[in-house]
Amino acid sequence: MSPELEHLVTLQSLDSSITDARARILLHPQRLADADARLTASQETVAAAKQRLKANHEARGALEKDAAVFQGRVTKFKDQLAAVKTNREFTAMQHEIETAQKALEVAEEKVIERMVEGDAIAADVKLAEAALARERKEVEAEKATLAEELVTLEAALAKASDARATLVTGLEPGLVKLVEQVARKRGVAICHATRDGLCSVCHVRLRPQVFQLVRANDAIIQCDTCNRILYYVPPPPPVEPPATHGTP
């Protein structure tokens, strides 16, 4: 391969590294935001479960107050029962006691329902808190990894940018301009031709005479379709089987 073409291949490799590093650096804030969003979602789940538990306790407290009122009525009516003097009054008092007793039983059943419900919600709270603790550890670890990755990416970007600047100074200005023009239109300016004569990016078959020139790797040849500068990577030499020694 000619030195000029070899330098262009190196330039494309550096440009790809620079583009990749910049893209990943741009994604860094969003990846942090995504991690924070997962943590916030877990926190909201815990908060919602605790709010449900609070509402359950408040409802249970109101029902216990109702039960206490009905219990008070039952006790009061039973105390008054001994003071009645007629069967009519006795019957009326018994009715009041039965009514209060039924209301008390209903209230107590609802209290039990709220207690059972509260136990289930309390279990949900513990599960949500455990999930939050795990999520917090995972997010902290992920943020630490992202921070290290950002440092590595920024260092790689700086190194590739410096190498590119040094390489470009040794190239013919018109060639650099050509590469930059193709890159602006196509993204990738330099690519290899496949062994069956296709441009590896646009996948259009090269004319036979063009493919032969590309295979020589000693001139700047562009794809007729996408204008990318082409080079050729010859196949590796065949691996010879190990020699075997026959028995005499």
N, C-alpha and C positions, 0 to 999 in steps of 0.2 A: 504494500500500500504506500502511495506517495506520502511524504511528510505533510504536505498541505492537507490532503484528505484525512490523514490520521489526526491532524490537529482539529479538523472540523468534527470528527467523531467524538473527540474528547470534549470539544465545545458543546456538542449536543448533550453529552452526558452531564456536564456541569449545569447546563441550562435546565435539564430535567430535574436535577437535584435541587436547584434553586427554586424552581416552580413548586416542587413537592414540599419543600421546607416552608415556603411562604404560605402555601395553602393550609398546611397543618398548623402553622402559627396563627393564622386567621381563625381557625376553628377552636383555638384554645379557650377564648372567653365563653363560647357557646357550650363547650364541654364542661366548663366550670358551672355554668348556669344550669345545665342539665343535672349535674350532680346535686346542686343546691335544691333544684326542683324536686328531686326524689326525696331528699331529706325533709323538705317542707311538706310533701305529701304524707310522709310518715308521721310528722308532727301533727298535722291536721287530723289524721286518723286517731291518734291518741287523744287529742282535744275533743273530737266528736264523741269518742267512747266515754270520756270523763263527763262530758255534758249530759249524755244519756244516763249515766250513773247518778249524776246530781239530780236530774229530773225524776228519776226513779225514787231517790231518797225523799225528795220533796212530796211526791205523790203518796208515798208510803206514810210519811209524817202526817199528811192531811187525813188519810184514811184511819190512822191510829187515833187521831183526835176525834174523828167521827165515832170510832168504836168506843172511845172513852165516854163520849156523850151518851151513846146508847146504853152503855154499861151503867152509867149513872142513872139513867131513866129506869132501867130494870131494877136496880137497887132501891131507888126511891119508891117505885110502885109496890115493890114487895114489902117495904117498910110500912107503907100506907094501907096495905091489905089487911093488916091486923086491926086497923081502926074502923073498918067499914061496919055498918050495922044492918044493912039489908042485903038480900040476895041480889037485888038489882045492882046495887053498888059493887057487890063482890064480883058479879059477872062482868061489869064494865071495867073493873080494875084488872081482872084476869085478861080481858081483851087488850088492855093497854100494855100489860106485861108481855103478852104474846107478840104484839106488834113490835115492841121495843126489842124483844129477844130475837125476832127474825131479822130486824134491821141490824142488830149487833152481829149476828151470824154472817150476814152478807158482807158487812164491813170487815169482819175478821178473815173471811175467805179472800177478800180483795187484798188485805194486808199480806196474807200468805202468798198470793199470786205475785205481789210486788216484791216480796222477799226472794222468791224463786227467780223472778226476772232479774232482780238486783245481783244475785249470785252469778247468773250467766253474764250479765254486763260487766261485773267485776273481773270475771275470767277474761272477757274480751279486752278489758283495759290492760291486764297483765300481758296478754299476747301482743297487743299493740305496742306496749312499752318495750317488750323484748325485741320486737321487730324494729322499733325505732333505735334501740341501742345497737343492733347489728348494722342497720343502715348508716348510723352515725360513724361507726368504725370503718365501714366500707367507703363512705364518702371521704373521710379523713385520709384513708390510705390512697384513694384514687386521686385526691387533690395533691398529695405528696408526689405521686407518680407523675401527674401532669406537670407539676412544677419542675421536676427533674427532666422530663421530656422537653419542656420548653427551653430550658437551658441548653440541652443537647442540640435541639433544632436551631436555636439562634447561633450557636457556635458553628454548626454545620453550614448554615446559611452564610455566615461571615467567611468561613474558609473557602466555600465554593465560589462566592462572589469575588474574593481576592484572587483565586486561581483563574477565574474567567477573565478578570481585568488584565492579569499578566499575560494570559494566552492571547487575548485579542490584540495586544500591542505588537505581537509578532506576526500577525496576519495581514494580508494585503487589504487595505481599506475597502476596496470595491467588493471583495469577497465577504467581508464583515457586513457591508450594507446589504448584499444579496441575502445572506442568512437572516438578517433582521427583518427584511421585507417579507420573506417566506414565513418566518415565525409569526409575524403579525397577522398574516392571513390564515395560516394553517396550524399554528400552535407549535407543532414539531417541524423543524426545518430540515433535519438530516435523518435519514432512516436507511435501513439495509434492504436490499433486494433479496427475495427468497430464492432458494435453489431451483425452483421451477419457473423463475422469471417474472415474479409478481412484485409490485411495490408493497412492502410489508404494512403500510399504513392505509393507502387507498385501495389496495388489493386489485389494481388494474394490471393486466399483463403488459409487460414491456415489449416493444418491438425487438425482434431478434438482434438487429445490429446495435440497438441501444443496450440490450442486455449484455452483449459481448464487451462493449466499452465499459460497462459497470463492473463486470467480472475482472477486468484488467486492473481496477483500483489505482489508475495512474492519472485520472483526469476528473474534473468537476462535471458530472453528468446529472441532469435534472429529469425527474419523472415527467413524461409528456402530459400527464393528466393533472397531477397536483403540484408540480413544480418543486417538489422536495428534492434535495440533493441526495443522491444514492451512493451507497457503497456495498461491497459484497463481502460476506464472511464465508470463506471456503469451508467445506466440510472437513472434519478431522480425519487424519489418515486412518485407514482400517487397522484394527488391532489384530496382529498376527497371533494365531494360536501358539501356545508354548510348544516347543519342540519335544517330541517324545523319542525315547531311545528304545529301539527294539531289542528283544532278547536274542542273544547269539544262538 
